Amino acid sequence: MPAIVGVAQVISLGSSSVFHIGDVYKIMPFSSAKTFSGAGSFNTGESLVVHNNNLSNTNTNDSDGIDQGIVLNA
């Protein structure tokens, strides 16, 4: 079913962003990244309350060595 979209204003997009309005057949990334962070690192808000975050360990061991590729995304 076709989508009817009104006005959309985009100020800026990052290099790995996806901007999607309406119907789409396929969305594929052109870049990838792996991020390691501790507990609560990406929490946002005005009055944030975090409980039971006394011992935070981030496991950065990647035993497989190769992640899913994006070679055929074009």
N, C-alpha and C positions, 0 to 999 in steps of 0.2 A: 504494500500500500504506500503510495507516495506521501512524503512528509511535506507539510506546509509550514515554512519557517518565516518568521518575521525578521525584523532588523537585528543584526548581531554586530557588535563592535569589538574588534580584537585589537588590543593595544600592542602586544608583542607576544611572540612564541619563542620558546627555547629551541636549540638545535635538535633535540630529541623529542619534541612535543608532538602531540596529535590533536588536530582540531577537526572535529567531526560534527556536521549538521546534516540531518536528513538520512536518506537511505545510503547504505554503503555495501559494497560487495566484499571487500577485503581490506583490513588494516594491518600493516606489517611494519615492524621497527627497522630503521636503517642503522641504528647503533645500539650497543648494550653496555651495561656497567654492573659491577658487583659492589655492593655497599655493606660494610660491617659496622655495626653500631651497638652500643650497650642498651640496657633496659631503660626505656623512657627517653631515648635520644631524640625522637621525632615527635614528642608530645607538644601540642600547641594549644593555646587558649588563654583567657584572661585570668581565671581563678582555677588553676590546675592543682589537683590533689592526687599524689601518687602514694599508694600504700604498699608496704612490704617490698621495698626496693633496697634492702640493706646490703646484700652481696650481689654485685652485678659483674658477671664474667661474660665476655664475648668470645665465642668459639670461632676462630678464623681458619680452622683446619679445613681444607678442601681436598679430600682424599681422591676424588675422581679426576681432578686436573683439567678436564675439558667439560665445558657447559654446552648447552644447546646453541648451535651456530645460527647466524643470520645471513649466510652466504648467498642464498637464493632469493632473498628479499630485494626486489627491485621495483 
